[in-house]
Amino acid sequence: MKTLIILEDNNGKIHRMGLESIVAAQKIASALKGSIQAVVIGQNADTLADEAASYKLDEVIKIKDPLLDNYSADGYAEAVKQVIDQENPDYVLFGHSYQVRDYAPKVSAKLMKPFLVDNVAVSIDNGKVVLTKQMFNAKLFSDIKTNGDSPFLISFQSAAFSSDAANKGSAVIKELNINIEASMIKTESEAPFKEQAGGIDLTAADLIVSVGRGIGKEENIPIAQDLATALGAELASSRPVVDAGWLPSAHQVGSSGQSVSPKMYLALGISGAIQHMVGMKGSKNIVAINKDPEAPIFEVADYGVVADVLELVPKLTEALQ
């Protein structure tokens, strides 16, 4: 049984979702006693291969071609398809990033294999990989058991696994030759998508200050923003804040927003609806401030303070400054 991971380049480093895919692959390989290969593509392939080789993998494959120096859906789809043809894996794992959403469906079409997308967990049942997906706005979960002819193309939702859980090791690096011609690339990609113009993607933030209805009104949002600035954090919110028009949708965390996994998630006046918690469950440390001692957010928080955010947060900001 062989698992192949397609790792994405994030400014010369492996994209966090790629590291999370390594965790998933290691879980599958451990249960099924299989091997793991990772694939890196493009002008930073050498650097990415060295980074990938520091994890517990069997082999890292470099794909280098001038036509792949700049990302294009056509080029990457053809390159990945050729790697799959040559290596014949049982499972091909992707992080469900914007780039993957762009080119992986083309790989699926080329191979005539379904793309099992946006999964939140993986388990093994009688030697078969079982994938878990969220349904009906994360109110229900559905299990999908892989069956039939491989390869199975699989992507995992951001923060489905903790990147810190990837086991270290030492892998062999090899370069694989593929056949890419300029005529195959019929599209030209624009600059990578950003959640906020001029801002940082919440999925990449190490520190997040997130605000909920407990902030009271739009005029109180600067209280949370001041705390975020003092911490060097990004400002996020729950859905009711966005629905009320107090913050743009790019700030929303949850099943209908972004899934995040910062080192610290500071929840201000957020009660903890399941739709919000599925988006921040990957956070390493959760700190909640809420005046309701029965708020569900306290059930998942590492640290909790029962207090009015409008009274406590300005004092906390002042102390930090």
Steps between C-alpha positions, in 0.01 A plus 500: 500500500650831390393853589611798293487854642503805272672778695435864414756778485430790734774757431778243509358294787253212515145631533353428844223292343770283343648434844152408622473256207825340616331431835207335320733294282701385801178390671392302193844346445531399866163324499545328164878448522552693179753740353484878453633711215484878484511707181635855466468702181643819353789741530536443877496121468853457639425701815161337548649152451758562771227614740275205416787255544520595869168325562428130540442417134640227280582722202477858377453554126617823333334621181706769329416654164520861380135479395407430865701785652181707504180334610233416242208263543576331167868448577455376855212272409703335225808468723306340786318269260832378357644443849194293593532298179867426572478433874159326508391603854189377675421838661589852388467765771462877461440787740173670399668829409395752234765364265385140545140602436623649172697211349407176682162467320700494175706210639175325590369546145825381340502182710120453491509460878279681754650773718393448863522853631514703822511213750546569871622161627628160389478156657552137398230231493585144392794617296304776327551873540192675638466875445279729708325804350283769651144533374210742545714789625702267728190378683562142381803292403513246219748214461619395155680167459737471204419206278582401144804572287770737621632764501271691732546879485437651844520851645479602865347815643732754657572412866364146464836395645763685702814567298700473823406131517700409186768248600856591417735266319728476198386431146675426173471767229475419130425702188233369265492586132169594344401615154351851498461703181409867468197408290350321802477823699205698369439720805697759691440540872473829684668576832404265788160575654492684832210501743552872555652748259830603654437277799596157622303181452350399836598139431867608521467714815682393818292724726131580457268723700144404411191696597139387541164652584621566853679808366157664500505727196709605201639802681674263747694310231806732544534364855576157353713650223716684756563173684588325174743779413663481844548125459607517135199283421241484223141604566232238433135453590208264532224496238251726685753784493536465123125459448446823692741678265746588777794329322557378140445131424877444462521513882252218560614177667276195494336240280387769256820704541866410543651211697800616702771345718692782671731460798247703700133572433357768729119488490331819620128478572459184288248254642636200310243381247607174333521674161764734640692240699555274200694786343733561794537149643856474367623786721792405725377713792149640542439789738136600556359812664124495550269629769280189477661224712285241316621598153596188295831664402632423850468127429779520240703790642843439653457820703174674582406828665143576608485875443347773286729546198421872493646539848787249488640537148600871522688425823671202337596713201641769728706244693640356175589843366 
